[in-house]
Amino acid sequence: MVMTLEADYAVRIMEYLTKNEGRCDAKSISEEMQIPLRFCLKILRKLVADELVCSFKGAKGGYTLAKPAEKTTLREVIESVEGPYMLSRCQKEEYSCGRSHCRLHKIYEKISDDVRNELDSYTFEMICAEEACECRGKNT
């Protein structure tokens, strides 16, 4: 399984906003994080709608984190653009494999819960701090 490009870009955007205090314009985010501007704006709209990012209009407008980086998890950002994480489509209510006692449903749900919990264990404060620590170690 591979995370979608949209989710990867959303994580990059949140990383950028975590590292850059103050308001950041979409063009700068797009250029610095190597995300096409139109795609960047589309993702920013989703992050704003899910209250992960604040949007400000006008000449001094831009984007900021909606809440502190230590309160925003990797799971929240990924699910903002992809929807709820689940390993198999059979976990969706609207889908049914037609098998009444499928043992795989419980297995898939357990794995999905494990992945969701692991993604929830990483905040953007942690993600950006780990990167800073790695960089410091290389320079010494």
C-alpha positions as CSV (number, residue, x, y, z in Angstrom):
1,M,0.0,0.0,0.0
2,V,1.1,3.5,-0.8
3,M,-0.1,6.8,0.7
4,T,-1.7,9.0,-2.0
5,L,0.2,11.9,-3.4
6,E,-2.5,14.2,-2.1
7,A,-1.9,12.9,1.5
8,D,1.9,13.3,1.1
9,Y,1.4,16.9,-0.1
10,A,-1.0,17.6,2.9
11,V,1.7,16.4,5.3
12,R,4.3,18.6,3.5
13,I,2.0,21.6,3.9
14,M,1.5,21.0,7.6
15,E,5.2,20.5,8.0
16,Y,5.9,23.8,6.3
17,L,3.3,25.7,8.4
18,T,4.8,24.1,11.6
19,K,8.3,25.3,10.8
20,N,7.3,28.7,9.6
21,E,5.6,30.9,12.2
22,G,3.2,33.6,11.0
23,R,1.1,33.7,7.9
24,C,2.4,31.9,4.8
25,D,1.1,32.4,1.3
26,A,0.1,29.5,-0.9
27,K,2.7,30.4,-3.5
28,S,5.6,30.2,-1.0
29,I,4.3,26.9,0.4
30,S,3.9,25.5,-3.1
31,E,7.4,26.5,-4.2
32,E,9.2,25.5,-1.1
33,M,7.4,22.1,-0.8
34,Q,7.4,21.4,-4.5
35,I,3.7,21.1,-4.8
36,P,1.8,22.4,-7.9
37,L,0.0,25.6,-6.8
38,R,-3.4,24.5,-7.9
39,F,-3.0,21.2,-6.0
40,C,-1.7,23.1,-3.0
41,L,-4.7,25.4,-2.9
42,K,-7.1,22.4,-3.2
43,I,-5.4,20.7,-0.3
44,L,-5.3,23.9,1.8
45,R,-9.1,24.2,1.3
46,K,-9.6,20.7,2.7
47,L,-7.3,21.5,5.7
48,V,-9.2,24.7,6.4
49,A,-12.5,22.9,6.1
50,D,-11.3,20.4,8.7
51,E,-10.0,23.2,11.0
52,L,-6.4,22.1,10.8
53,V,-5.4,25.3,9.0
54,C,-6.7,28.9,9.3
55,S,-7.1,31.0,6.2
56,F,-6.7,34.8,6.1
57,K,-7.8,36.9,3.2
58,G,-6.4,40.2,1.9
59,A,-2.9,41.7,1.3
60,K,-1.6,40.4,4.6
61,G,-3.5,37.1,4.2
62,G,-2.2,33.6,4.1
63,Y,-2.3,30.4,6.1
64,T,-1.4,29.3,9.6
65,L,-1.9,26.3,11.8
66,A,-5.3,26.3,13.4
67,K,-4.0,24.8,16.6
68,P,-0.6,24.2,18.1
69,A,1.6,21.6,16.3
70,E,1.6,19.4,19.4
71,K,-2.1,19.0,19.0
72,T,-2.2,18.0,15.3
73,T,-1.6,14.4,14.5
74,L,-0.4,12.7,11.3
75,R,-3.7,10.8,11.2
76,E,-5.8,14.0,11.3
77,V,-3.9,15.4,8.3
78,I,-4.0,12.2,6.2
79,E,-7.7,11.6,6.9
80,S,-8.5,15.2,6.1
81,V,-7.6,14.5,2.4
82,E,-8.2,10.7,2.2
83,G,-11.1,10.1,4.6
84,P,-11.1,7.6,7.4
85,Y,-8.2,5.1,7.2
86,M,-9.2,1.5,6.6
87,L,-7.3,-1.4,5.3
88,S,-10.1,-2.9,3.2
89,R,-13.2,-1.6,1.5
90,C,-15.2,-4.3,3.3
91,Q,-14.9,-2.1,6.4
92,K,-17.2,0.5,4.8
93,E,-20.9,0.2,5.7
94,E,-22.0,0.7,2.1
95,Y,-19.9,-2.3,0.9
96,S,-20.7,-5.9,1.6
97,C,-18.8,-8.9,0.4
98,G,-21.9,-10.9,1.0
99,R,-20.3,-13.4,3.4
100,S,-22.1,-13.3,6.7
101,H,-19.3,-14.6,8.9
102,C,-16.2,-13.4,7.2
103,R,-13.2,-13.7,9.6
104,L,-11.2,-11.2,7.6
105,H,-13.5,-8.3,8.8
106,K,-12.2,-8.5,12.4
107,I,-8.6,-8.9,11.2
108,Y,-8.8,-5.9,8.9
109,E,-10.5,-3.8,11.6
110,K,-7.7,-4.7,14.1
111,I,-5.0,-3.8,11.6
112,S,-6.8,-0.5,10.7
113,D,-7.1,0.4,14.4
114,D,-3.4,-0.3,14.9
115,V,-2.4,1.9,12.0
116,R,-4.8,4.7,13.2
117,N,-3.4,4.6,16.7
118,E,0.2,4.7,15.4
119,L,-0.6,7.7,13.1
120,D,-2.2,9.4,16.1
121,S,1.0,8.9,18.1
122,Y,2.9,11.4,15.9
123,T,2.2,15.1,16.2
124,F,3.7,17.7,13.9
125,E,5.7,19.1,16.8
126,M,7.3,15.7,17.1
127,I,7.8,15.3,13.4
128,C,9.5,18.6,13.0
129,A,11.6,18.2,16.2
130,E,12.9,14.8,15.1
131,E,14.0,16.3,11.8
132,A,15.8,19.1,13.6
133,C,17.6,16.6,15.9
134,E,18.7,14.6,12.9
135,C,20.1,17.7,11.2
136,R,22.0,18.7,14.3
137,G,23.6,15.2,14.6
138,K,24.9,15.4,11.0
139,N,26.7,18.7,11.6
140,T,28.7,17.6,14.6
